[in-house]
Amino acid sequence: MLIKDNIGTADRMSTTAGSLALAGFAPAADAGVAHRLREAGAVILGKTNLSEWANFRSSHSSSGWSGRGGQTRNPYALDRSPCGSSSGSGAGVSANLCAISVGTETDGSIVCPASANGVVGIKPTVGLASRAGIIPISHTQDTPGPLCRTVADAAALLGALAGEDSADPATAAARGKIEPDYTKFLDRGGLRGARIGVVRKSFDLTEGLARVFSEALEAMKHEGAIIIDPVEMPTLNKFAESELAAMLYEFKADMNAYLSANAAEGKAIARSLKELIEFNERNRAKEMLYFGQDLFEKAQAKGPLTDKAYVDALAKNHRLSREQGIDAALAKYKLDALVAPTAGPTWLIDYIDGDHDSGGSSSIAAVAGYPSIAVPAGFILDLPVGISFFGAAWSEPALIRIAYAFEQATQARKPPRFLPTAPLAPGGKSQPSRS
């Protein structure tokens, strides 16, 4: 298997988050999930490239690019983005470079690479799997999770990742809620009688994506699901500013804590976010070749986690995404899960203007800290797109049942062909890339 290059390993592999500032760094101990993987018998082949600093350095970044690793490519069309930040984990498993892989998500960084690279991604409930030893962004939203070619593989890997860890206090909430084997929820009839609510206002759908989503809903109905369409979620998309505000505060606090702890162990790396900013300025020709570090600078300007602005932003996030968001919708419509398109077809890699992200549905589950599963649903001109099932905290078993039944009914995934660029007509030949 492969794991993302922000997951610490105490071996000859570096743990860098894609940054040259951490080149050669190896922590004193394995991250909690790396330790669990080794205990389960996993062979870690290497680290995957990622969007540098898990896509939290610049608001104009190119997903999949890092100063250390360069640009990760999408195996379906090599001039298209693999999405981020777990771009290498999604592209690597899609391209058959490994059997299974691990990514991390703060908001969209597992489910978007899953959709863009035609694989399955599980973003677990925050606290189901340890974040100890993972280079952080947000202690209220970060989580590791599987990226695999099938739901069965992802369920098996989730069982290896899940577990309490005294080094991560968030995992205490998972006590009594962790399943040692999630493969027991692989139920071919898992859609029969399942009440699934359709979230239609997460982002604007293109004509092609609307078609794929409509076909997915029809497949669910055919398998016996009860589809409630649409489900109204008045708080949807109303916490983008407060989400970013909370993440900026947490990034500064969590990154400073991570760096200072490793510096205290005698590791020769930067000791603070301020030193990372200074390193990037000194190495602009390599680190800021295509985009800057405005998010780093905004985070550095924030105060401590006791600031009222942070406390209020976090409370707003949880109120709108949890009790007035997912929890309210599940209760009002008596649902087992919610569903929405994960994201649109991936965009051309663009180092001038950065990502051309057309939107996605990841934020409400990410901000709530609740689970979501992205599954391949179809193609738009040879580019894969997925749908996401999400639900209440600790509802991974129900989501796995539903996702597996959908996957088995549709068999939507096709392996990549490593085209230079996507064809402009169904069944057409790809044209030479001009990007």
BELUR-V980881 format. One record per residue. N is the residue number from 1. RES is the residue in one letter. D_CENTER is the distance of its C-alpha to the mean C-alpha in Angstrom with 1 decimal. Layout:
BEGIN
N|RES|D_CENTER ; N|RES|D_CENTER
END
This chain:
BEGIN
1|M|17.5 ; 2|L|15.4 ; 3|I|13.1 ; 4|K|11.2 ; 5|D|13.8 ; 6|N|13.0 ; 7|I|13.9 ; 8|G|17.6 ; 9|T|20.3 ; 10|A|24.0 ; 11|D|25.2 ; 12|R|26.1 ; 13|M|22.6 ; 14|S|21.5 ; 15|T|18.5 ; 16|T|18.1 ; 17|A|14.6 ; 18|G|16.3 ; 19|S|19.1 ; 20|L|22.8 ; 21|A|23.5 ; 22|L|22.3 ; 23|A|23.7 ; 24|G|25.3 ; 25|F|23.9 ; 26|A|23.6 ; 27|P|23.4 ; 28|A|26.2 ; 29|A|24.2 ; 30|D|21.2 ; 31|A|18.1 ; 32|G|18.3 ; 33|V|15.9 ; 34|A|17.6 ; 35|H|20.9 ; 36|R|20.1 ; 37|L|19.1 ; 38|R|22.4 ; 39|E|24.3 ; 40|A|23.0 ; 41|G|24.4 ; 42|A|21.4 ; 43|V|22.4 ; 44|I|19.9 ; 45|L|20.9 ; 46|G|19.1 ; 47|K|16.2 ; 48|T|13.9 ; 49|N|14.0 ; 50|L|11.2 ; 51|S|11.4 ; 52|E|14.0 ; 53|W|13.4 ; 54|A|9.6 ; 55|N|10.8 ; 56|F|13.0 ; 57|R|16.3 ; 58|S|17.3 ; 59|S|16.9 ; 60|H|18.3 ; 61|S|16.2 ; 62|S|15.8 ; 63|S|12.2 ; 64|G|12.6 ; 65|W|15.7 ; 66|S|16.9 ; 67|G|20.4 ; 68|R|20.5 ; 69|G|19.0 ; 70|G|19.7 ; 71|Q|17.9 ; 72|T|15.6 ; 73|R|16.9 ; 74|N|15.8 ; 75|P|18.1 ; 76|Y|19.1 ; 77|A|20.5 ; 78|L|20.7 ; 79|D|21.2 ; 80|R|18.0 ; 81|S|14.6 ; 82|P|11.9 ; 83|C|9.4 ; 84|G|7.3 ; 85|S|6.8 ; 86|S|6.3 ; 87|S|9.1 ; 88|G|11.6 ; 89|S|10.0 ; 90|G|9.5 ; 91|A|12.9 ; 92|G|14.6 ; 93|V|14.4 ; 94|S|15.1 ; 95|A|18.1 ; 96|N|19.4 ; 97|L|19.4 ; 98|C|18.4 ; 99|A|18.5 ; 100|I|15.1 ; 101|S|12.3 ; 102|V|9.9 ; 103|G|6.7 ; 104|T|5.5 ; 105|E|3.6 ; 106|T|6.5 ; 107|D|6.1 ; 108|G|4.2 ; 109|S|2.5 ; 110|I|2.1 ; 111|V|4.7 ; 112|C|6.2 ; 113|P|6.9 ; 114|A|8.0 ; 115|S|10.2 ; 116|A|11.5 ; 117|N|12.4 ; 118|G|13.8 ; 119|V|12.2 ; 120|V|10.9 ; 121|G|7.6 ; 122|I|8.1 ; 123|K|6.4 ; 124|P|9.9 ; 125|T|12.2 ; 126|V|12.2 ; 127|G|15.1 ; 128|L|14.9 ; 129|A|13.9 ; 130|S|15.3 ; 131|R|13.8 ; 132|A|17.3 ; 133|G|17.6 ; 134|I|14.1 ; 135|I|14.5 ; 136|P|13.5 ; 137|I|12.6 ; 138|S|13.1 ; 139|H|14.7 ; 140|T|14.3 ; 141|Q|10.5 ; 142|D|9.1 ; 143|T|8.4 ; 144|P|8.2 ; 145|G|7.8 ; 146|P|9.3 ; 147|L|9.0 ; 148|C|12.6 ; 149|R|15.2 ; 150|T|16.4 ; 151|V|15.7 ; 152|A|18.5 ; 153|D|16.9 ; 154|A|13.7 ; 155|A|16.0 ; 156|A|18.1 ; 157|L|15.4 ; 158|L|14.2 ; 159|G|17.9 ; 160|A|18.1 ; 161|L|15.2 ; 162|A|16.4 ; 163|G|19.2 ; 164|E|20.9 ; 165|D|21.3 ; 166|S|24.0 ; 167|A|22.2 ; 168|D|19.4 ; 169|P|21.3 ; 170|A|18.4 ; 171|T|18.8 ; 172|A|22.3 ; 173|A|21.2 ; 174|A|20.1 ; 175|R|23.6 ; 176|G|25.0 ; 177|K|21.8 ; 178|I|20.5 ; 179|E|21.4 ; 180|P|22.6 ; 181|D|22.0 ; 182|Y|19.5 ; 183|T|21.2 ; 184|K|24.1 ; 185|F|22.1 ; 186|L|22.0 ; 187|D|24.6 ; 188|R|25.7 ; 189|G|27.3 ; 190|G|24.4 ; 191|L|24.6 ; 192|R|28.3 ; 193|G|29.0 ; 194|A|25.4 ; 195|R|25.3 ; 196|I|22.3 ; 197|G|22.0 ; 198|V|21.0 ; 199|V|19.3 ; 200|R|20.7 ; 201|K|20.5 ; 202|S|16.8 ; 203|F|17.6 ; 204|D|20.5 ; 205|L|20.5 ; 206|T|22.3 ; 207|E|25.1 ; 208|G|23.4 ; 209|L|20.2 ; 210|A|22.5 ; 211|R|24.4 ; 212|V|21.6 ; 213|F|20.5 ; 214|S|24.2 ; 215|E|24.7 ; 216|A|21.8 ; 217|L|23.4 ; 218|E|26.8 ; 219|A|25.6 ; 220|M|24.4 ; 221|K|27.8 ; 222|H|29.6 ; 223|E|28.1 ; 224|G|29.4 ; 225|A|26.7 ; 226|I|27.9 ; 227|I|26.1 ; 228|I|26.5 ; 229|D|26.0 ; 230|P|25.3 ; 231|V|24.0 ; 232|E|24.7 ; 233|M|22.3 ; 234|P|24.3 ; 235|T|21.9 ; 236|L|19.0 ; 237|N|18.2 ; 238|K|20.6 ; 239|F|18.6 ; 240|A|16.9 ; 241|E|19.5 ; 242|S|19.5 ; 243|E|15.7 ; 244|L|16.2 ; 245|A|19.4 ; 246|A|18.1 ; 247|M|15.3 ; 248|L|18.1 ; 249|Y|20.3 ; 250|E|17.9 ; 251|F|16.8 ; 252|K|20.5 ; 253|A|21.5 ; 254|D|18.8 ; 255|M|19.0 ; 256|N|22.8 ; 257|A|22.9 ; 258|Y|20.8 ; 259|L|23.0 ; 260|S|26.2 ; 261|A|25.8 ; 262|N|25.4 ; 263|A|28.2 ; 264|A|30.3 ; 265|E|29.9 ; 266|G|31.5 ; 267|K|28.5 ; 268|A|29.3 ; 269|I|26.3 ; 270|A|26.0 ; 271|R|26.8 ; 272|S|25.2 ; 273|L|23.0 ; 274|K|26.4 ; 275|E|27.1 ; 276|L|23.8 ; 277|I|24.9 ; 278|E|28.3 ; 279|F|27.1 ; 280|N|25.3 ; 281|E|28.5 ; 282|R|30.6 ; 283|N|28.5 ; 284|R|27.8 ; 285|A|28.9 ; 286|K|26.2 ; 287|E|23.3 ; 288|M|23.9 ; 289|L|25.0 ; 290|Y|23.0 ; 291|F|21.5 ; 292|G|22.4 ; 293|Q|21.0 ; 294|D|21.6 ; 295|L|18.7 ; 296|F|20.1 ; 297|E|23.5 ; 298|K|22.6 ; 299|A|21.1 ; 300|Q|24.2 ; 301|A|26.4 ; 302|K|25.1 ; 303|G|27.2 ; 304|P|26.6 ; 305|L|24.6 ; 306|T|28.0 ; 307|D|28.2 ; 308|K|28.8 ; 309|A|26.4 ; 310|Y|23.5 ; 311|V|24.8 ; 312|D|25.3 ; 313|A|22.0 ; 314|L|20.2 ; 315|A|22.7 ; 316|K|22.2 ; 317|N|18.5 ; 318|H|19.0 ; 319|R|22.1 ; 320|L|20.7 ; 321|S|17.4 ; 322|R|19.0 ; 323|E|22.8 ; 324|Q|23.4 ; 325|G|20.2 ; 326|I|18.6 ; 327|D|21.4 ; 328|A|24.1 ; 329|A|23.0 ; 330|L|22.9 ; 331|A|26.3 ; 332|K|28.0 ; 333|Y|27.3 ; 334|K|27.4 ; 335|L|24.1 ; 336|D|22.2 ; 337|A|18.9 ; 338|L|17.8 ; 339|V|16.6 ; 340|A|15.6 ; 341|P|14.6 ; 342|T|10.9 ; 343|A|12.0 ; 344|G|15.2 ; 345|P|16.2 ; 346|T|14.9 ; 347|W|17.3 ; 348|L|19.7 ; 349|I|18.9 ; 350|D|20.9 ; 351|Y|21.9 ; 352|I|24.3 ; 353|D|22.5 ; 354|G|18.8 ; 355|D|16.1 ; 356|H|17.5 ; 357|D|14.5 ; 358|S|16.3 ; 359|G|14.1 ; 360|G|11.6 ; 361|S|11.6 ; 362|S|8.4 ; 363|S|10.4 ; 364|I|12.9 ; 365|A|11.0 ; 366|A|8.9 ; 367|V|12.3 ; 368|A|14.1 ; 369|G|12.1 ; 370|Y|12.5 ; 371|P|11.0 ; 372|S|9.7 ; 373|I|10.0 ; 374|A|9.6 ; 375|V|12.9 ; 376|P|14.8 ; 377|A|17.5 ; 378|G|19.6 ; 379|F|20.3 ; 380|I|21.6 ; 381|L|24.0 ; 382|D|22.4 ; 383|L|18.8 ; 384|P|16.5 ; 385|V|14.9 ; 386|G|13.2 ; 387|I|13.6 ; 388|S|11.7 ; 389|F|13.8 ; 390|F|13.3 ; 391|G|16.0 ; 392|A|17.6 ; 393|A|16.8 ; 394|W|17.2 ; 395|S|17.5 ; 396|E|15.6 ; 397|P|19.0 ; 398|A|19.7 ; 399|L|16.4 ; 400|I|16.8 ; 401|R|20.4 ; 402|I|19.6 ; 403|A|16.8 ; 404|Y|19.1 ; 405|A|22.1 ; 406|F|20.6 ; 407|E|19.5 ; 408|Q|23.0 ; 409|A|24.8 ; 410|T|23.2 ; 411|Q|22.5 ; 412|A|20.7 ; 413|R|19.1 ; 414|K|21.3 ; 415|P|20.8 ; 416|P|20.4 ; 417|R|23.7 ; 418|F|22.8 ; 419|L|24.6 ; 420|P|25.5 ; 421|T|24.5 ; 422|A|23.9 ; 423|P|27.2 ; 424|L|28.4 ; 425|A|30.0 ; 426|P|29.2 ; 427|G|30.4 ; 428|G|31.3 ; 429|K|31.3 ; 430|S|28.9 ; 431|Q|30.6 ; 432|P|30.5 ; 433|S|27.8 ; 434|R|29.3 ; 435|S|26.3
END
